[in-house]
Amino acid sequence: MTLDIRSEEFWDLEKVGTELKRVFDICNGCRRCFNLCPSFNDLFTTLDQEAVDGDAEKLGDRDLKRAVDLCYQCKLCYNHCPYTSPHRWAIDFPRLMLRSRAAEAKAHGVSFQDRVLGNTDLVGKVGSLGAPLSNWANELAIHRAFLQAVAGIHKGRNLPKFHRETFSKWFHRRSDRKRAEEKVVLFATCPVEYNDPAVGRAAVRVLEHNGLELLHPPQRCCGMPYLDGGATDEALAQIEFNVRSLAPLARAGHSIVVPGPTCSYMLKREYPWLSGSEDAKLVADHTLDLSEYLVRRHQAGKLDTNFVNPVGRIAYHLPCHLKAQNIGVKSRDLLALIPGADVQVIEKCSGVDGTWGLKKEYYELSMKVAAPLFDGIEGARPDVTITDCPLAALQIAQGTKRQPKHPVQLLARAYGLSEE
């Protein structure tokens, strides 16, 4: 199969269909991913129908599209699959789903829904400029009905709050910025920039507390929301901007730390694939999840472990996009350094990945997927709920009425650092 976006074959819908059937036939014979996500369950149910009788060649276009649309890019099937490269079958299910969406969008256009949900920078800038009025409007039933009708965002989905002072505004107006010989680059992410700048502030405080100077170069959305809708050109524009901004700092030897697992996954795994440039590979090689970076510092004897505040019992949700990075459970390891911390890890999918769980078509299914996560958190009876993923936090708040914090916020609290 080809996953080279610079190849004409990549965009050929007929060849995409042939590849989907090839992969679905292999998946049917394996079924290791049964119950992993709705895409596989729907696929296997369809293949078991009498009219299909297990023959992937008999799958119709609607059957193929349904399996593609139900994939929300959690990436877990890739690590679960025994047939990934260098196996001769070379299966990469998540990227094949992205290829199918991209080819469909190139042939028939990107939907308005996906254009809106993909342009997180524009939505964030408008929402933050209008805050707190934009937050008030998002609570109104008539406005939510309008958003559902026009943009396809389910009227029942709780939405992230916007902040008039974005993270970058706060960062660059600071008069107490730390100067140090050792520097680290912060790729803040859109949710931190527009919706939860407190996470970014905590990250800065914790990193500076550990003797680092923070660099915050110009940056845009990582591009994943556009990829979700097949808008490859728009995603590539974001990627190339970020690579141009980050590569010189990576070349200077600075690590790039990311407080969001989807964005760190994008920079590490998808940038080299989609861009293909040496600079993209350089950025990927220097990118670390924030907790991954802090644990590395601890292993090198360079992390301050003089914590002054207890944190109690913690329910920690491990996001899929961190599991997919194969780096272990770094946030758990980090929080466990706090004296008296009792960390219970909950490895259940939030079912909201990217833009999928926001859409009216999938909102109810996303809540069903997340039900075991909600049960796990409630069963843990935690003093505080933690997740690295901002969309998982949104889902957890909706399903449990608990407001999760990011691991770095809990770390800042344990250090006794100001939240302002």
N, C-alpha and C positions, 0 to 999 in steps of 0.2 A: 504494500500500500504506500501511498505518498502522503506525507504530512508537511511537505515543503510548499509554503504559501507562494513561493516564486515560480512554482511549476504550473503550467496550464491545466494539468491533470487534477490538481487540487480543487479547481473551481468547476470542473465538469460534473454536472448533476447526475448524469447517467453513471459515471464512474463512482461517484459518491454512493449512489444506490447499490451498486455492485459490491462495494466495500462494506457497506452496512450489512448486507445479507451474508457476506463471508464471515464477518465478525459475529453476527447474531447466531449463525450456525454453530460456530465454535462455542459461544456462550451457552447455547442450548445443550450441547453435549457435556458441558462442565457443571454449570449451575452453582458454582461456588459463591456467586454473588446474589443468590436468592435471598430476598428480604433485606438486602443492603440498601436499596433505595427503590422508589416507585417505578423508575425506568425499567429495572430488571424484572420486577414483579409483573408489570404490564406485559413486557416482552414474553416472558415464559407462559403467562396465561394465554396470550394470543397464539403462541406456538403450540399450545396443548389443545387448541380448538380442533374439532373434527375436520373442519374444512382445510386447515393448515397441516395438521398431523405431523408436527415437528419438522416440516420442510421450510427452511427460511426463504427458499426461492418463491414460495407461495405468498409471502408477506406482501401486502399491497402498500401503495405509497402512504396511505393514511396510517397504516400500522407502523411503518418506518418513522414517519414524522412524530407520531405519538411517543415512541420510545426516545427520540431525540429531545422533544419538548419536556419530557418528564425528568430528564437528566439535569440536575441543578449544580453540577460541577463541584461536588464535594471532594473529588479526586481519590476517594478511598479505594475504588475498584482497581485502580492502577497498581497499588501496593498489594492488593489481594490477589491479583491475577498471576497465574503461573506461566502465562504465554506472552509476556512482554519481551521486548528485545533484550538479549540476543537470541531468544527463541525464534525459530524460523517463521512462526506465525506473526511475530512482531505486533502484538495487539496493544493499542493505546486507546482504550475506550473513551476517556474524557476528551482527548484531542480529536478523535474522530467525530464526536458530537459537536465540538466547536467547528470542525471543518464543514460538517453538514449545514450548520446554521449560517456560516459565512458564505458558503456557496449559494444557499437559498436566498440570502439577503442580497448577494451580488446580482442574482438573476431577477429577483422580484422586488428588491428594495427593502430597506429597514423600516419596520413598522414605527408609527408615531410613538406608541407605547415604549418601544425599546430605545428610541432616540431620547425621549424624556428621561427614562430611568438610567440611561447610559451617561448622560451629561451631568455628572454629579457636581462638577465645578460650577456650572451655570446655576443649577438648582441651589447649590450651597451659597453662592454669592447673592442671589436674589433673596433667598430665605433669610440670610444673615442681615442683609441690608434692611429688610423689612421687620426684623425682630424688634420687640416681642409680638408685633401685630401678626406676623406670619404664623407664630405658634398658636395664637388665639384663633386664627382662621382655621387652622388644622384640627381644632376641636369642634368646629361647627358641623352639624350633620349635613346641612345644605351644601357646604363647601366640599365635604368628603364625598357626597353623592356626585358633585361636579367632577372631582378628581377621578372618581371611578369611571364615570361616563367618558371623559376626555382622555385621561392618561392611563386608565386601566389599573389604578392603584386601589386595592380593595378598601372599601369604606370602613371596614372593621379593623384594619391594620393600624396599630399605634405607630406613629411616625416620630422620627428623631427630632429633638428640639434644635432650633437655630439660636446662635448667639451673635449679638451685635458686634462684640469684640471677638474676632476670630483668633485662633492660636497664633498665627503669624503676626497679627497686629500687636498682640501682647508680647511676643518674643522680641520684636524689633523695637518696641518702645521702652524696654527694660533699661534701667540705669544701673542695675546691679549685676550685669552679665559677667560671669566668671571668665577670667583669662588664664589659660594654662598651657603648658608645653604639649600635653597629650590632648588631641582633639578627636571628636567623633561627630559624624554627620547624622542628623535626624531627618528621616523621611517621614513626615508627620502623619500622612494619610488624610483623605477627605473627611472621614468622621471626626477625627481630632480637630481638623482645621475649622469645620463649620458647626459640628453638632456636640462635641464633648471636649472642648479645649482644656478642661480640667485634667484629662489624661495626659495631654501634652505638657502642661505645667508641672504635673507630678514627675513626668519623665525627665524634664529639664532639672528639677530640683534634686532628684535622686542621682542623676549622672554628675551634676556639678558637685554634689555632696561627696562623690567618690573621686574628685580631683580632675574632672574632665571639662574641657571647653566644648560647648555645643556650636556646631555649624548648621545653619538652616538655609541652604541654597534655594533658588527658585525651583518650584516643583508643581506638577499637575497631578490629577488623578492617575493612578497606576495603569488604568486602561481596562481592567477586568469588567466593569459594568458594561462597557461598549461591546466587549467580546461576548457577553451573555446574550446579546441580541444579534450577533453576527456582524456588527458594524466594525469590520476589520480595519478599514482605512482610518476611521476616527481613533480606534485603539492604537494603531501604529503611530499616529501623530502624537499622542500622549507619550507613548514609549520613547520615541525619538527625542522629544523635548527633555524628558527626564534623564535619558542616557547622556545627552549633551551636557546637562547640568551636573550630573553626578560623577561621570567618568573622570574628569580632571582631579576630583577629590579622592577617588579610589586610586588613581594613579599615584597620588601623593602618599598613599599608604593608609588613608583613613578608613575605618570601618563605617558602614552605613547601617544604622539601626532603625528598625521599623516596629512600631507598637501595634500593628494590625496584621493578623496571620494571612489574610487574603492578599494583602499588598506585598508582604515579604515573600509569599509564594510566587507572586507574579514576577517580582524583581529577580528572584533566584532561578526560577524554572522556565517561565514563559518568555522573558525578555530575550534570552539567547536564542530560543526557538523562533520567535516572531521577527526579531530584528536581524539576527544572524551576524551582527557586527562584532568585531573584537572588543569594542567599547562596551557593548551590552554584556558580553561574557565577563569583562572586567568588573562591571557593576555587580553582576550576579555573584562573582567570587568574593566580593567584599561586603555582601549584604547578610545581615543577621537579624533574626527576630530579637526584640528588645530583651526578653528574659534569657534567650540563648546567649546574648552578649554579656549580660550581667553574671550568668553562671560561669562563663569563660573567665571573667575577671576574678571571680571567687576561686576558681581552680588555679589561677595564677597567683593567688594570694594578694589580690589588689582590690578586693571588695570589703568595704567597711561593714562589719557584722555587729557593731555596737548599737543594738536596737533598744529603745527606751520604753516603747509602748506595746502591750500585749495585743494580739489580734483575735484570739479565741478559735472557735471551730469554723473551719472554712469548707464550703462546698465549691470545689473548683471544676468548672466545665472545661474539658479539653476540646478545643475547636478542631473540626475536620481538617482545616487547612494547615494546622500545626502537625497533626498526625501524619498528613501526607508528606511533610518535609523530612520525616524520619530522623528527627533530632532528639527524640526522647520527650520526657515531660518536664521541660525546663522551668516552667512557672511553678509547678509543684516543688521542684528541687529548690527553687529560689525562696519560696514562702516558708518552706520547712526549715530554713536557716533561722527564722524568728523564734526565739525561745518560747516554748509553750504552744506553738501553733499546731493545730490538729487539722491536717489537710486531707479531705476526702475527695478523690478524683472521680468525676462522673464522665464516662466516655460514651455519651449518647449524642447523636446528631441533633442540631437545632432546627434543621429542616427549612432554613430561611435563606441559605447560601446565596450571596449576590443579590440580584434583583428578583429572583424566582419567587420567594415567599411574599413579596410585596404585591404580586400580580393578582388580580381578581380571580383568574382562572385557577390559581394554585394555593391561595391563602388557606382555605379550609384543610387541604391536604397537608400543607406545611405544618399546621397546628397538630394534625394527627401524627405526623412523623416525629414531632417534638414531644409528644406525650410522655414517652419513657424518660426524657430529660427532666421534664417537670416533676414526675414522680420521684426521680432520683434525688432532686434537690430538696423536695419536701421531706423525703425520708431521711435525709441527712440532718435535718433540723439545725442548720448552720447559724452562726452569729453573723456571718457575712457570706454573700455569694460572689464568686469571682469568675470572670471569663476574659480572655484576651480579645475576643471577637465582638465588635460593636453591634453587628446585626444579631448575633446570638444573644447579646445583652437585651436587645429590643424584644426578641422573642421570649426570653426568660421573664422579662418584666410583664409581658402580656399574659403569659401562661401561669405565672406564680404570684404576681403582684409584688415580687421582690425586685429591688433595683440593684443589679450587679455592678461591681466595681472592676476596674482593670487591675491586674496584679501589681503594677507599678504604683497605683494609688494606695494600695495596702502597704506596700513597702515604704512609701513616703510617710504614711501614718505611723508605722513602726519606728521609723527614724525620728519622729517628732518634728517633721518638716512642715513649714507653713503651706497651706493649700492655695494661698493667694499668689 
